[in-house]
């Protein structure tokens, strides 16, 4: 028993987090969630604003995602795969913790909303719930969280991707081209869900990255755009400036060693499974591939 006011150990905090149920999953770590704050509201279209306010509840608010492991992370994770079912390596620990948070939130980026099913597990509401669950993992350290104003005046699709990536904090130079390709895939997936009616879409990029001194990072970036289908082309509408919300969480070697035993009965999430579960695929039957940008 702890004395009144005593701070639980990291292991005790991890145990409490793991044994929480979906219904009462309130972490002992009280942290803010930058993704839940309404920074983008002033930049939303009228459609987006009405959807945010709940006045137009029948319209879907997409939240497509792309999961990516940087080259060095993927290599190191593959080299440290454990033989059993429980997570042992720090890579398996991070992947499993994030997957638990995703499943608790109900967020499934593979299940995007449509006009016929405007509310789904892949909508923005579930994405925000996912980010809140991440923020409440007690053994992850928040390295950075900020909202960046991005200036973008070009109508070129590559320029949009470039401006997005340039705003990413924490990204290593050797990983830039890989992330650009990842974002291009995310844009194509998002556009495949566009309809004739203007819709708001919350793009989010999930990145697993090796950190310093054996640590591993989970990097999350999100921004909102308006998408629409027109003449068999997917259209992204954006302003001359938009906001990019981002956060970097780290699992250190020390923290993982402190909490690893608590995960002994958990089913581990391997890298390929994690990537698949955090990536929105192009909508089946969609022929929208051309990207047209308007402002």
FENWO-V377833 format. One record per pair of residues at least 6 apart in sequence whose C-alpha atoms are under 7 Angstrom apart, sorted by sequence separation. I is the first residue (numbers start at 1). GAP is how many residues later the second one is. D is the distance in whole Angstrom. If there is no record, write none. Layout:
I:GAP:D ; I:GAP:D
This chain:
50:6:6 ; 51:6:6 ; 82:6:6 ; 87:6:5 ; 113:6:6 ; 210:6:5 ; 211:6:6 ; 228:6:6 ; 229:6:6 ; 82:7:7 ; 113:7:5 ; 209:7:6 ; 210:7:6 ; 228:7:5 ; 41:8:7 ; 51:8:7 ; 81:8:7 ; 112:8:6 ; 152:8:7 ; 209:8:5 ; 227:8:5 ; 228:8:7 ; 80:9:6 ; 111:9:6 ; 112:9:7 ; 113:9:6 ; 208:9:6 ; 209:9:6 ; 227:9:5 ; 17:10:6 ; 111:10:6 ; 112:10:4 ; 113:10:6 ; 208:10:5 ; 226:10:6 ; 227:10:6 ; 111:11:5 ; 112:11:6 ; 152:11:7 ; 207:11:6 ; 208:11:6 ; 225:11:7 ; 226:11:5 ; 110:12:6 ; 207:12:5 ; 225:12:6 ; 226:12:7 ; 108:13:5 ; 109:13:4 ; 150:13:7 ; 206:13:6 ; 207:13:6 ; 225:13:6 ; 77:14:6 ; 107:14:5 ; 108:14:5 ; 206:14:5 ; 13:15:7 ; 106:15:6 ; 107:15:6 ; 165:15:7 ; 205:15:6 ; 206:15:7 ; 205:16:5 ; 150:17:7 ; 204:17:5 ; 205:17:6 ; 204:18:4 ; 107:19:5 ; 148:19:7 ; 161:19:6 ; 203:19:5 ; 204:19:7 ; 106:20:6 ; 107:20:6 ; 202:20:7 ; 203:20:5 ; 223:20:6 ; 105:21:6 ; 202:21:6 ; 203:21:6 ; 223:21:5 ; 161:22:7 ; 202:22:4 ; 222:22:6 ; 223:22:6 ; 107:23:6 ; 201:23:6 ; 202:23:6 ; 221:23:7 ; 222:23:5 ; 105:24:5 ; 200:24:7 ; 201:24:5 ; 221:24:6 ; 222:24:6 ; 105:25:5 ; 200:25:6 ; 201:25:6 ; 221:25:4 ; 200:26:4 ; 201:26:7 ; 220:26:6 ; 221:26:7 ; 199:27:6 ; 200:27:6 ; 220:27:5 ; 102:28:5 ; 105:28:7 ; 198:28:7 ; 199:28:5 ; 219:28:6 ; 220:28:6 ; 101:29:6 ; 198:29:6 ; 199:29:6 ; 219:29:4 ; 198:30:5 ; 218:30:6 ; 219:30:6 ; 197:31:6 ; 217:31:7 ; 218:31:5 ; 101:32:5 ; 196:32:6 ; 217:32:6 ; 218:32:6 ; 101:33:6 ; 194:33:6 ; 195:33:6 ; 196:33:5 ; 217:33:4 ; 194:34:5 ; 195:34:5 ; 196:34:6 ; 216:34:6 ; 217:34:6 ; 194:35:5 ; 215:35:7 ; 216:35:5 ; 98:36:7 ; 191:36:7 ; 215:36:6 ; 216:36:7 ; 215:37:4 ; 215:38:6 ; 214:39:6 ; 194:40:7 ; 191:43:5 ; 65:44:6 ; 64:45:6 ; 63:46:7 ; 64:48:7 ; 62:50:6 ; 62:51:6 ; 60:53:6 ; 60:54:6 ; 234:54:6 ; 60:55:7 ; 233:55:5 ; 234:55:7 ; 240:55:7 ; 59:56:7 ; 232:56:6 ; 233:56:7 ; 234:56:6 ; 235:56:6 ; 236:56:7 ; 237:56:6 ; 238:56:7 ; 239:56:5 ; 233:57:5 ; 234:57:5 ; 235:57:5 ; 236:57:5 ; 237:57:5 ; 238:57:5 ; 60:58:4 ; 233:58:6 ; 234:58:6 ; 235:58:6 ; 236:58:6 ; 237:58:5 ; 59:59:6 ; 60:59:6 ; 63:59:6 ; 233:59:7 ; 58:60:6 ; 62:60:7 ; 63:60:5 ; 62:61:5 ; 63:61:5 ; 61:62:6 ; 62:62:6 ; 61:63:6 ; 63:64:7 ; 124:78:7 ; 22:82:5 ; 153:87:5 ; 152:88:5 ; 151:89:6 ; 152:89:6 ; 151:90:4 ; 192:90:6 ; 193:90:6 ; 150:91:5 ; 151:91:7 ; 189:91:6 ; 192:91:5 ; 36:92:6 ; 149:92:7 ; 150:92:5 ; 189:92:6 ; 35:93:7 ; 149:93:6 ; 150:93:6 ; 189:93:4 ; 149:94:5 ; 150:94:7 ; 188:94:7 ; 189:94:7 ; 192:94:6 ; 148:95:6 ; 149:95:6 ; 35:96:7 ; 147:96:6 ; 148:96:5 ; 192:96:5 ; 147:97:5 ; 148:97:7 ; 191:97:7 ; 33:98:7 ; 147:98:4 ; 33:99:6 ; 146:99:6 ; 147:99:6 ; 146:100:6 ; 145:101:6 ; 146:101:7 ; 188:101:6 ; 33:102:6 ; 145:102:4 ; 144:103:5 ; 145:103:7 ; 31:104:6 ; 144:104:5 ; 31:105:7 ; 70:105:6 ; 143:105:5 ; 30:106:7 ; 142:106:6 ; 143:106:6 ; 29:107:6 ; 142:107:5 ; 143:107:7 ; 141:108:5 ; 142:108:6 ; 27:109:5 ; 29:109:5 ; 140:109:6 ; 141:109:5 ; 27:110:7 ; 140:110:5 ; 141:110:7 ; 27:111:7 ; 34:111:7 ; 140:111:5 ; 139:112:7 ; 66:116:7 ; 139:116:6 ; 66:120:6 ; 65:121:6 ; 14:124:6 ; 13:125:6 ; 14:125:7 ; 91:125:7 ; 64:126:6 ; 10:129:6 ; 157:134:7 ; 73:135:7 ; 73:136:5 ; 157:136:7 ; 73:137:5 ; 156:137:7 ; 61:138:7 ; 62:138:6 ; 63:138:6 ; 64:138:7 ; 65:138:6 ; 66:138:7 ; 67:138:6 ; 68:138:6 ; 69:138:6 ; 70:138:6 ; 72:138:7 ; 155:138:5 ; 61:139:5 ; 62:139:5 ; 63:139:5 ; 64:139:6 ; 65:139:5 ; 66:139:5 ; 67:139:5 ; 68:139:5 ; 69:139:5 ; 70:139:6 ; 155:139:6 ; 61:140:6 ; 62:140:6 ; 63:140:6 ; 64:140:6 ; 65:140:6 ; 66:140:6 ; 67:140:6 ; 68:140:6 ; 69:140:6 ; 47:152:7 ; 48:152:5 ; 94:157:7 ; 90:163:7 ; 90:166:6 ; 109:169:6 ; 110:169:7 ; 109:170:6 ; 110:170:5 ; 109:171:5 ; 110:171:7 ; 88:172:7 ; 96:172:5 ; 96:173:5 ; 95:174:6 ; 95:175:7 ; 87:176:7 ; 92:176:6 ; 95:176:7 ; 86:177:7 ; 92:177:6 ; 86:178:6 ; 92:178:6 ; 86:179:6 ; 95:179:6 ; 86:180:5 ; 87:180:7 ; 86:181:5 ; 87:181:5 ; 85:182:6 ; 86:182:5 ; 85:183:6 ; 43:199:7 ; 40:203:6 ; 68:207:6 ; 67:208:5 ; 35:210:6 ; 34:211:7 ; 67:211:5 ; 66:212:6 ; 67:212:5 ; 65:213:6 ; 66:213:4 ; 65:214:5 ; 66:214:6 ; 65:215:5 ; 64:216:6 ; 14:245:6 ; 11:247:6 ; 15:247:6 ; 10:248:7 ; 11:248:5 ; 10:249:7
